[in-house]
């Protein structure tokens, strides 16, 4: 067991009450890609996919029934997890980065990795980065990148002692592994796949990069890291962003046809098996009782997975929730989320709303570290809800979500206000559907307890609730934070005026 001296005291304020523990836990954060709430059978009794490993983990975990990503797409959510800060406060105001994009997180900003490293952790990231870095000679154009030279402004500049993975999504070139700051091999060919679900874009590909093998390869790398760290006296933090079940959807032969609902269902079962491998590696390391494991996803299931086709076969990847990846509706950002610490946390479920940005403050609190005003500005400590098997008062005042088009929704208790007449994303009504949106109210208000499918817009029936939520949203934008503390600067943006204009119906 790894020993780490902690002060015998109770923290107050933002960090919340923490029971001192002489053992600093290892932390593994598993982030699946484009996997919906309804894809985990523990959360969806009607699921056509039986996720045996995740169900077993859920039975040993604190399961969050109302967990959300800060965004309904990839890059912004990852920014929020690693910084504890809403993504729209960064320079990225909509959409996602690509495989050649420059670094989004500035080197001066504290991250989960850098914060935990200061608490004595060894830190590693293995998998899909999708937060940008600087390829050598990128200024001359993407066709002029020198893959024989190191990258700069990558994960190792943000607190990670070790990194192994690739730059964007598995369907975004270049298809090159990077270990620490160096490409493992130089591309020697271009590859492309035009399959309905297995597609990836044309781009340079290294000899050691085979799309079909990426998911198990990264899992094996993670298992090897877990075993190697069991020999160290220091605790470790492993950030494990998996590339699946996002496109390209590439289940191996072992899983083909196993779900009975198509390639996406098969790929979800493969993800479940990879989680099982991680759980086994932790068990074999001898540190299961003192290792925190989080499993969650970056947003809801994507229409690229064949949502309509699966629904005809009785599987609802985003469960009962309206919309999907990209949207302001809950199908875009309500996600499976569970945390297991077998030595400390009693299994139970938590019904109150939480956000993935909250793990920053939670891991800080576990290490009895007090956040500065300049870090984790939108991160709440979840330990009170994790440690109590009874429901406790809401930890978050409210929660903001962001769509691919850069539109906003805010949730407080049962009330959810969309600062848009549209989905904000790819489901109907789309922001581009001007004829369909004509005549609709400029905003949408839903009672998520009575109407979790977001079918009845109550914006005209509860004007006082609309004003209350508007005021909270305006304050969050203006103060540069949603948690108590000193106001912080935002990256320049027009969000304040945008929200005011929408609220006024302009």
Secondary structure as GFF3:
##gff-version 3
##sequence-region A 1 506
A	DSSP	three_ten_helix	13	15	.	.	.	ID=ss1
A	DSSP	beta_strand	26	32	.	.	.	ID=ss2
A	DSSP	three_ten_helix	37	39	.	.	.	ID=ss3
A	DSSP	alpha_helix	52	59	.	.	.	ID=ss4
A	DSSP	beta_strand	62	64	.	.	.	ID=ss5
A	DSSP	beta_strand	67	68	.	.	.	ID=ss6
A	DSSP	alpha_helix	74	83	.	.	.	ID=ss7
A	DSSP	three_ten_helix	87	89	.	.	.	ID=ss8
A	DSSP	alpha_helix	112	117	.	.	.	ID=ss9
A	DSSP	beta_strand	122	128	.	.	.	ID=ss10
A	DSSP	three_ten_helix	138	140	.	.	.	ID=ss11
A	DSSP	three_ten_helix	142	144	.	.	.	ID=ss12
A	DSSP	three_ten_helix	155	157	.	.	.	ID=ss13
A	DSSP	beta_strand	162	166	.	.	.	ID=ss14
A	DSSP	beta_strand	178	179	.	.	.	ID=ss15
A	DSSP	beta_strand	182	183	.	.	.	ID=ss16
A	DSSP	beta_strand	187	193	.	.	.	ID=ss17
A	DSSP	beta_strand	200	206	.	.	.	ID=ss18
A	DSSP	three_ten_helix	211	213	.	.	.	ID=ss19
A	DSSP	alpha_helix	214	229	.	.	.	ID=ss20
A	DSSP	beta_strand	236	241	.	.	.	ID=ss21
A	DSSP	alpha_helix	263	285	.	.	.	ID=ss22
A	DSSP	three_ten_helix	288	290	.	.	.	ID=ss23
A	DSSP	beta_strand	291	297	.	.	.	ID=ss24
A	DSSP	three_ten_helix	303	305	.	.	.	ID=ss25
A	DSSP	alpha_helix	307	312	.	.	.	ID=ss26
A	DSSP	alpha_helix	330	333	.	.	.	ID=ss27
A	DSSP	beta_strand	337	340	.	.	.	ID=ss28
A	DSSP	beta_strand	348	350	.	.	.	ID=ss29
A	DSSP	beta_strand	354	355	.	.	.	ID=ss30
A	DSSP	alpha_helix	358	366	.	.	.	ID=ss31
A	DSSP	alpha_helix	383	387	.	.	.	ID=ss32
A	DSSP	beta_strand	399	402	.	.	.	ID=ss33
A	DSSP	beta_strand	408	412	.	.	.	ID=ss34
A	DSSP	beta_strand	415	418	.	.	.	ID=ss35
A	DSSP	alpha_helix	434	437	.	.	.	ID=ss36
A	DSSP	beta_strand	444	447	.	.	.	ID=ss37
A	DSSP	alpha_helix	463	479	.	.	.	ID=ss38
A	DSSP	alpha_helix	495	503	.	.	.	ID=ss39
###
